[in-house]
């Protein structure tokens, strides 16, 4: 009987310790739209900028960006240098942390107003190991379309 009483006295202490130090807690990952916040804008008559704000604990693969422009022709991309990383999925790769801005040169198909749609595919990953691929179709805003016209 004494053993049971001692055990009952110790159980609340053990439960309290377990509450302070959770075991096997499932990692919660951000939605890709939150982890890799995307925006695009026109810089001049022939250049769009695609930009990602990358959440802490996440990164994007440099070689996984793909661009397509509807309403124009895509020029030669120059991706900024990234940081080298040994990735469990792809081996040694170049990645971006925090932010990346990519200039997307566009050759105009005609003069005058130029409605464009930028299709972007990218891939990123959490440091904890979950990989995410996203594809976005981004129409340039009215202001960007007007700016492209004004700068032509």
Biotite code that builds the C-alpha atoms (Angstrom):
import biotite.structure as struc

atoms = struc.array([
    struc.Atom([0.000, 0.000, 0.000], chain_id="A", res_id=1, res_name="UNK", atom_name="CA", element="C"),
    struc.Atom([2.868, 2.392, 0.797], chain_id="A", res_id=2, res_name="UNK", atom_name="CA", element="C"),
    struc.Atom([4.309, 1.804, -2.659], chain_id="A", res_id=3, res_name="UNK", atom_name="CA", element="C"),
    struc.Atom([1.063, 2.911, -4.278], chain_id="A", res_id=4, res_name="UNK", atom_name="CA", element="C"),
    struc.Atom([0.884, 6.045, -2.165], chain_id="A", res_id=5, res_name="UNK", atom_name="CA", element="C"),
    struc.Atom([4.452, 6.993, -3.035], chain_id="A", res_id=6, res_name="UNK", atom_name="CA", element="C"),
    struc.Atom([3.708, 6.370, -6.709], chain_id="A", res_id=7, res_name="UNK", atom_name="CA", element="C"),
    struc.Atom([0.613, 8.575, -6.577], chain_id="A", res_id=8, res_name="UNK", atom_name="CA", element="C"),
    struc.Atom([2.664, 11.360, -4.965], chain_id="A", res_id=9, res_name="UNK", atom_name="CA", element="C"),
    struc.Atom([5.324, 11.163, -7.702], chain_id="A", res_id=10, res_name="UNK", atom_name="CA", element="C"),
    struc.Atom([2.957, 11.073, -10.709], chain_id="A", res_id=11, res_name="UNK", atom_name="CA", element="C"),
    struc.Atom([2.008, 14.784, -10.642], chain_id="A", res_id=12, res_name="UNK", atom_name="CA", element="C"),
    struc.Atom([5.700, 15.700, -10.593], chain_id="A", res_id=13, res_name="UNK", atom_name="CA", element="C"),
    struc.Atom([6.347, 13.461, -13.620], chain_id="A", res_id=14, res_name="UNK", atom_name="CA", element="C"),
    struc.Atom([3.371, 14.892, -15.510], chain_id="A", res_id=15, res_name="UNK", atom_name="CA", element="C"),
    struc.Atom([4.605, 18.419, -14.804], chain_id="A", res_id=16, res_name="UNK", atom_name="CA", element="C"),
    struc.Atom([8.075, 17.555, -16.073], chain_id="A", res_id=17, res_name="UNK", atom_name="CA", element="C"),
    struc.Atom([6.641, 16.071, -19.266], chain_id="A", res_id=18, res_name="UNK", atom_name="CA", element="C"),
    struc.Atom([4.578, 19.208, -19.847], chain_id="A", res_id=19, res_name="UNK", atom_name="CA", element="C"),
    struc.Atom([7.728, 21.334, -19.658], chain_id="A", res_id=20, res_name="UNK", atom_name="CA", element="C"),
    struc.Atom([9.672, 19.053, -22.004], chain_id="A", res_id=21, res_name="UNK", atom_name="CA", element="C"),
    struc.Atom([7.298, 17.788, -24.702], chain_id="A", res_id=22, res_name="UNK", atom_name="CA", element="C"),
    struc.Atom([8.457, 14.671, -26.494], chain_id="A", res_id=23, res_name="UNK", atom_name="CA", element="C"),
    struc.Atom([7.958, 13.825, -30.142], chain_id="A", res_id=24, res_name="UNK", atom_name="CA", element="C"),
    struc.Atom([6.135, 17.063, -30.905], chain_id="A", res_id=25, res_name="UNK", atom_name="CA", element="C"),
    struc.Atom([5.081, 17.162, -34.561], chain_id="A", res_id=26, res_name="UNK", atom_name="CA", element="C"),
    struc.Atom([6.752, 20.014, -36.458], chain_id="A", res_id=27, res_name="UNK", atom_name="CA", element="C"),
    struc.Atom([4.287, 22.548, -37.817], chain_id="A", res_id=28, res_name="UNK", atom_name="CA", element="C"),
    struc.Atom([5.223, 23.911, -41.230], chain_id="A", res_id=29, res_name="UNK", atom_name="CA", element="C"),
    struc.Atom([4.123, 27.154, -42.843], chain_id="A", res_id=30, res_name="UNK", atom_name="CA", element="C"),
    struc.Atom([1.879, 27.148, -45.878], chain_id="A", res_id=31, res_name="UNK", atom_name="CA", element="C"),
    struc.Atom([4.082, 27.685, -48.983], chain_id="A", res_id=32, res_name="UNK", atom_name="CA", element="C"),
    struc.Atom([2.327, 30.999, -49.703], chain_id="A", res_id=33, res_name="UNK", atom_name="CA", element="C"),
    struc.Atom([3.443, 32.214, -46.265], chain_id="A", res_id=34, res_name="UNK", atom_name="CA", element="C"),
    struc.Atom([6.912, 30.627, -46.247], chain_id="A", res_id=35, res_name="UNK", atom_name="CA", element="C"),
    struc.Atom([7.726, 32.030, -49.716], chain_id="A", res_id=36, res_name="UNK", atom_name="CA", element="C"),
    struc.Atom([5.886, 35.372, -50.106], chain_id="A", res_id=37, res_name="UNK", atom_name="CA", element="C"),
    struc.Atom([5.883, 36.314, -53.780], chain_id="A", res_id=38, res_name="UNK", atom_name="CA", element="C"),
    struc.Atom([5.483, 39.662, -55.534], chain_id="A", res_id=39, res_name="UNK", atom_name="CA", element="C"),
    struc.Atom([6.152, 40.936, -59.056], chain_id="A", res_id=40, res_name="UNK", atom_name="CA", element="C"),
    struc.Atom([6.435, 44.401, -60.577], chain_id="A", res_id=41, res_name="UNK", atom_name="CA", element="C"),
    struc.Atom([7.616, 46.186, -63.695], chain_id="A", res_id=42, res_name="UNK", atom_name="CA", element="C"),
    struc.Atom([11.008, 47.901, -63.369], chain_id="A", res_id=43, res_name="UNK", atom_name="CA", element="C"),
    struc.Atom([11.029, 49.418, -66.851], chain_id="A", res_id=44, res_name="UNK", atom_name="CA", element="C"),
    struc.Atom([9.606, 48.820, -70.352], chain_id="A", res_id=45, res_name="UNK", atom_name="CA", element="C"),
    struc.Atom([11.526, 45.560, -70.765], chain_id="A", res_id=46, res_name="UNK", atom_name="CA", element="C"),
    struc.Atom([12.142, 44.244, -67.243], chain_id="A", res_id=47, res_name="UNK", atom_name="CA", element="C"),
    struc.Atom([9.939, 42.618, -64.622], chain_id="A", res_id=48, res_name="UNK", atom_name="CA", element="C"),
    struc.Atom([11.115, 41.820, -61.116], chain_id="A", res_id=49, res_name="UNK", atom_name="CA", element="C"),
    struc.Atom([10.004, 38.669, -59.312], chain_id="A", res_id=50, res_name="UNK", atom_name="CA", element="C"),
    struc.Atom([10.694, 38.809, -55.572], chain_id="A", res_id=51, res_name="UNK", atom_name="CA", element="C"),
    struc.Atom([10.328, 36.321, -52.729], chain_id="A", res_id=52, res_name="UNK", atom_name="CA", element="C"),
    struc.Atom([10.455, 37.031, -48.987], chain_id="A", res_id=53, res_name="UNK", atom_name="CA", element="C"),
    struc.Atom([11.600, 33.731, -47.476], chain_id="A", res_id=54, res_name="UNK", atom_name="CA", element="C"),
    struc.Atom([10.577, 32.900, -43.897], chain_id="A", res_id=55, res_name="UNK", atom_name="CA", element="C"),
    struc.Atom([13.141, 32.006, -41.242], chain_id="A", res_id=56, res_name="UNK", atom_name="CA", element="C"),
    struc.Atom([13.931, 28.297, -41.326], chain_id="A", res_id=57, res_name="UNK", atom_name="CA", element="C"),
    struc.Atom([13.178, 28.025, -45.071], chain_id="A", res_id=58, res_name="UNK", atom_name="CA", element="C"),
    struc.Atom([15.168, 28.338, -48.296], chain_id="A", res_id=59, res_name="UNK", atom_name="CA", element="C"),
    struc.Atom([14.600, 28.248, -52.066], chain_id="A", res_id=60, res_name="UNK", atom_name="CA", element="C"),
    struc.Atom([16.525, 26.272, -54.674], chain_id="A", res_id=61, res_name="UNK", atom_name="CA", element="C"),
    struc.Atom([18.297, 28.449, -57.249], chain_id="A", res_id=62, res_name="UNK", atom_name="CA", element="C"),
    struc.Atom([18.026, 25.876, -60.053], chain_id="A", res_id=63, res_name="UNK", atom_name="CA", element="C"),
    struc.Atom([14.266, 25.277, -59.575], chain_id="A", res_id=64, res_name="UNK", atom_name="CA", element="C"),
    struc.Atom([13.020, 28.655, -60.835], chain_id="A", res_id=65, res_name="UNK", atom_name="CA", element="C"),
    struc.Atom([11.156, 28.564, -64.165], chain_id="A", res_id=66, res_name="UNK", atom_name="CA", element="C"),
    struc.Atom([9.612, 31.588, -65.872], chain_id="A", res_id=67, res_name="UNK", atom_name="CA", element="C"),
    struc.Atom([7.232, 32.004, -68.800], chain_id="A", res_id=68, res_name="UNK", atom_name="CA", element="C"),
    struc.Atom([5.850, 35.277, -70.115], chain_id="A", res_id=69, res_name="UNK", atom_name="CA", element="C"),
    struc.Atom([2.517, 35.325, -71.924], chain_id="A", res_id=70, res_name="UNK", atom_name="CA", element="C"),
    struc.Atom([2.238, 38.433, -74.128], chain_id="A", res_id=71, res_name="UNK", atom_name="CA", element="C"),
    struc.Atom([5.976, 38.755, -74.682], chain_id="A", res_id=72, res_name="UNK", atom_name="CA", element="C"),
    struc.Atom([9.180, 36.782, -75.090], chain_id="A", res_id=73, res_name="UNK", atom_name="CA", element="C"),
    struc.Atom([11.385, 35.918, -72.155], chain_id="A", res_id=74, res_name="UNK", atom_name="CA", element="C"),
    struc.Atom([14.937, 37.231, -72.401], chain_id="A", res_id=75, res_name="UNK", atom_name="CA", element="C"),
    struc.Atom([18.039, 35.671, -70.837], chain_id="A", res_id=76, res_name="UNK", atom_name="CA", element="C"),
    struc.Atom([17.716, 35.429, -67.055], chain_id="A", res_id=77, res_name="UNK", atom_name="CA", element="C"),
    struc.Atom([20.545, 36.334, -64.704], chain_id="A", res_id=78, res_name="UNK", atom_name="CA", element="C"),
    struc.Atom([19.911, 34.735, -61.337], chain_id="A", res_id=79, res_name="UNK", atom_name="CA", element="C"),
    struc.Atom([21.735, 36.205, -58.344], chain_id="A", res_id=80, res_name="UNK", atom_name="CA", element="C"),
    struc.Atom([24.336, 34.047, -56.623], chain_id="A", res_id=81, res_name="UNK", atom_name="CA", element="C"),
    struc.Atom([23.061, 31.974, -53.707], chain_id="A", res_id=82, res_name="UNK", atom_name="CA", element="C"),
    struc.Atom([24.717, 30.044, -50.898], chain_id="A", res_id=83, res_name="UNK", atom_name="CA", element="C"),
    struc.Atom([25.925, 26.463, -51.273], chain_id="A", res_id=84, res_name="UNK", atom_name="CA", element="C"),
    struc.Atom([24.110, 23.873, -49.167], chain_id="A", res_id=85, res_name="UNK", atom_name="CA", element="C"),
    struc.Atom([24.268, 20.112, -48.784], chain_id="A", res_id=86, res_name="UNK", atom_name="CA", element="C"),
    struc.Atom([20.607, 19.167, -49.253], chain_id="A", res_id=87, res_name="UNK", atom_name="CA", element="C"),
    struc.Atom([19.229, 15.775, -48.225], chain_id="A", res_id=88, res_name="UNK", atom_name="CA", element="C"),
    struc.Atom([17.008, 15.646, -51.346], chain_id="A", res_id=89, res_name="UNK", atom_name="CA", element="C"),
    struc.Atom([19.244, 17.073, -54.082], chain_id="A", res_id=90, res_name="UNK", atom_name="CA", element="C"),
    struc.Atom([22.822, 16.882, -52.755], chain_id="A", res_id=91, res_name="UNK", atom_name="CA", element="C"),
    struc.Atom([25.037, 19.966, -53.132], chain_id="A", res_id=92, res_name="UNK", atom_name="CA", element="C"),
    struc.Atom([22.848, 22.848, -54.328], chain_id="A", res_id=93, res_name="UNK", atom_name="CA", element="C"),
    struc.Atom([22.768, 26.620, -54.417], chain_id="A", res_id=94, res_name="UNK", atom_name="CA", element="C"),
    struc.Atom([19.952, 28.145, -52.344], chain_id="A", res_id=95, res_name="UNK", atom_name="CA", element="C"),
    struc.Atom([18.510, 31.478, -51.241], chain_id="A", res_id=96, res_name="UNK", atom_name="CA", element="C"),
    struc.Atom([17.665, 32.508, -47.669], chain_id="A", res_id=97, res_name="UNK", atom_name="CA", element="C"),
    struc.Atom([15.645, 35.530, -46.457], chain_id="A", res_id=98, res_name="UNK", atom_name="CA", element="C"),
    struc.Atom([14.979, 37.153, -49.857], chain_id="A", res_id=99, res_name="UNK", atom_name="CA", element="C"),
    struc.Atom([15.646, 36.780, -53.553], chain_id="A", res_id=100, res_name="UNK", atom_name="CA", element="C"),
    struc.Atom([14.862, 39.207, -56.380], chain_id="A", res_id=101, res_name="UNK", atom_name="CA", element="C"),
    struc.Atom([15.141, 38.022, -59.978], chain_id="A", res_id=102, res_name="UNK", atom_name="CA", element="C"),
    struc.Atom([15.079, 40.394, -62.928], chain_id="A", res_id=103, res_name="UNK", atom_name="CA", element="C"),
    struc.Atom([13.061, 38.949, -65.787], chain_id="A", res_id=104, res_name="UNK", atom_name="CA", element="C"),
    struc.Atom([13.878, 40.559, -69.165], chain_id="A", res_id=105, res_name="UNK", atom_name="CA", element="C"),
    struc.Atom([10.915, 40.702, -71.546], chain_id="A", res_id=106, res_name="UNK", atom_name="CA", element="C"),
    struc.Atom([11.033, 41.381, -75.284], chain_id="A", res_id=107, res_name="UNK", atom_name="CA", element="C"),
    struc.Atom([7.879, 43.180, -76.351], chain_id="A", res_id=108, res_name="UNK", atom_name="CA", element="C"),
    struc.Atom([5.849, 41.633, -79.177], chain_id="A", res_id=109, res_name="UNK", atom_name="CA", element="C"),
    struc.Atom([4.343, 44.978, -80.208], chain_id="A", res_id=110, res_name="UNK", atom_name="CA", element="C"),
    struc.Atom([4.350, 48.628, -79.264], chain_id="A", res_id=111, res_name="UNK", atom_name="CA", element="C"),
    struc.Atom([1.565, 50.172, -77.250], chain_id="A", res_id=112, res_name="UNK", atom_name="CA", element="C"),
    struc.Atom([-0.108, 48.668, -74.210], chain_id="A", res_id=113, res_name="UNK", atom_name="CA", element="C"),
    struc.Atom([1.451, 45.370, -73.255], chain_id="A", res_id=114, res_name="UNK", atom_name="CA", element="C"),
    struc.Atom([-0.701, 43.152, -71.061], chain_id="A", res_id=115, res_name="UNK", atom_name="CA", element="C"),
    struc.Atom([1.574, 40.478, -69.644], chain_id="A", res_id=116, res_name="UNK", atom_name="CA", element="C"),
    struc.Atom([1.141, 37.404, -67.532], chain_id="A", res_id=117, res_name="UNK", atom_name="CA", element="C"),
    struc.Atom([4.162, 35.992, -65.743], chain_id="A", res_id=118, res_name="UNK", atom_name="CA", element="C"),
    struc.Atom([4.020, 32.259, -64.996], chain_id="A", res_id=119, res_name="UNK", atom_name="CA", element="C"),
    struc.Atom([6.488, 31.322, -62.292], chain_id="A", res_id=120, res_name="UNK", atom_name="CA", element="C"),
    struc.Atom([7.421, 27.918, -60.887], chain_id="A", res_id=121, res_name="UNK", atom_name="CA", element="C"),
    struc.Atom([9.700, 27.727, -57.872], chain_id="A", res_id=122, res_name="UNK", atom_name="CA", element="C"),
    struc.Atom([10.691, 25.224, -55.237], chain_id="A", res_id=123, res_name="UNK", atom_name="CA", element="C"),
    struc.Atom([11.689, 25.720, -51.636], chain_id="A", res_id=124, res_name="UNK", atom_name="CA", element="C"),
    struc.Atom([12.202, 23.693, -48.507], chain_id="A", res_id=125, res_name="UNK", atom_name="CA", element="C"),
    struc.Atom([12.094, 23.959, -44.729], chain_id="A", res_id=126, res_name="UNK", atom_name="CA", element="C"),
    struc.Atom([15.333, 23.323, -42.870], chain_id="A", res_id=127, res_name="UNK", atom_name="CA", element="C"),
    struc.Atom([13.413, 20.544, -41.105], chain_id="A", res_id=128, res_name="UNK", atom_name="CA", element="C"),
    struc.Atom([13.060, 18.744, -44.438], chain_id="A", res_id=129, res_name="UNK", atom_name="CA", element="C"),
    struc.Atom([9.682, 19.414, -46.108], chain_id="A", res_id=130, res_name="UNK", atom_name="CA", element="C"),
    struc.Atom([9.976, 20.438, -49.771], chain_id="A", res_id=131, res_name="UNK", atom_name="CA", element="C"),
    struc.Atom([7.316, 22.494, -51.544], chain_id="A", res_id=132, res_name="UNK", atom_name="CA", element="C"),
    struc.Atom([6.863, 23.395, -55.219], chain_id="A", res_id=133, res_name="UNK", atom_name="CA", element="C"),
    struc.Atom([4.655, 26.329, -56.194], chain_id="A", res_id=134, res_name="UNK", atom_name="CA", element="C"),
    struc.Atom([3.411, 27.614, -59.532], chain_id="A", res_id=135, res_name="UNK", atom_name="CA", element="C"),
    struc.Atom([1.928, 31.082, -59.906], chain_id="A", res_id=136, res_name="UNK", atom_name="CA", element="C"),
    struc.Atom([0.282, 32.866, -62.802], chain_id="A", res_id=137, res_name="UNK", atom_name="CA", element="C"),
    struc.Atom([0.741, 36.561, -62.093], chain_id="A", res_id=138, res_name="UNK", atom_name="CA", element="C"),
    struc.Atom([-0.904, 39.149, -64.323], chain_id="A", res_id=139, res_name="UNK", atom_name="CA", element="C"),
    struc.Atom([0.870, 42.478, -64.217], chain_id="A", res_id=140, res_name="UNK", atom_name="CA", element="C"),
    struc.Atom([-1.307, 45.044, -62.519], chain_id="A", res_id=141, res_name="UNK", atom_name="CA", element="C"),
    struc.Atom([-2.917, 47.931, -64.420], chain_id="A", res_id=142, res_name="UNK", atom_name="CA", element="C"),
    struc.Atom([-0.265, 50.227, -62.930], chain_id="A", res_id=143, res_name="UNK", atom_name="CA", element="C"),
    struc.Atom([2.537, 47.950, -64.113], chain_id="A", res_id=144, res_name="UNK", atom_name="CA", element="C"),
    struc.Atom([1.004, 47.677, -67.600], chain_id="A", res_id=145, res_name="UNK", atom_name="CA", element="C"),
    struc.Atom([0.705, 51.482, -67.755], chain_id="A", res_id=146, res_name="UNK", atom_name="CA", element="C"),
    struc.Atom([4.284, 51.839, -66.560], chain_id="A", res_id=147, res_name="UNK", atom_name="CA", element="C"),
    struc.Atom([5.493, 49.457, -69.272], chain_id="A", res_id=148, res_name="UNK", atom_name="CA", element="C"),
    struc.Atom([3.652, 51.578, -71.852], chain_id="A", res_id=149, res_name="UNK", atom_name="CA", element="C"),
    struc.Atom([4.918, 54.882, -70.455], chain_id="A", res_id=150, res_name="UNK", atom_name="CA", element="C"),
    struc.Atom([8.526, 53.685, -70.382], chain_id="A", res_id=151, res_name="UNK", atom_name="CA", element="C"),
    struc.Atom([8.483, 52.270, -73.932], chain_id="A", res_id=152, res_name="UNK", atom_name="CA", element="C"),
])
